């Protein structure tokens, strides 16, 4: 039924849970997986004009993080006997949801499996998740708040981003 499953990965516990669900579905259905990571280039507007090389450094650092996230997801899937296709897309404008929906159409996917971070109660989802749900012509499976690998302490999405960015993006004061 689901022969082509698109899985956006961002390194969070919810994303890890979605990846595991997608692997189980692909194994049951004999399907293939495409893992997608989107590098969102930040719009730099801090009351000063950063030069182009600073922007390129930030984008390069974010791409490095994205490649690491994809490599980890790829290894997780391969350990379970599947060989996923991996895709990293750098996007300057538009939402991550627009990229996910475009990839679902272009590939074409039969199912999107994505993690969702519970925000504001059990019925609330983030804006990208809501956009994927409302704009997808194919089924979307949301996996909520599943913890990562055994022994890994659960972290909030904000803590993940802070750790990832702090370790990979050098910030300089007084630019």
Buried (B, 14 or more C-beta within 10 A) or exposed (E): EBEBBBBBBBBBBBBBBBBBBBBEBBEEBEBBBBBBBBBBBEEEEEEEEEEEEEBEBBBEBBBEBBBBBBEBBBEBBEEEEBEBEBBBBBBEEEBBBBBBBEBBEEBEBBBBBBBBBEEEEEEEBBEBBEBBBEBBEBEBBBBBBBBBEEEEEEBEBEEBBEEBBEEBBEEEEEE
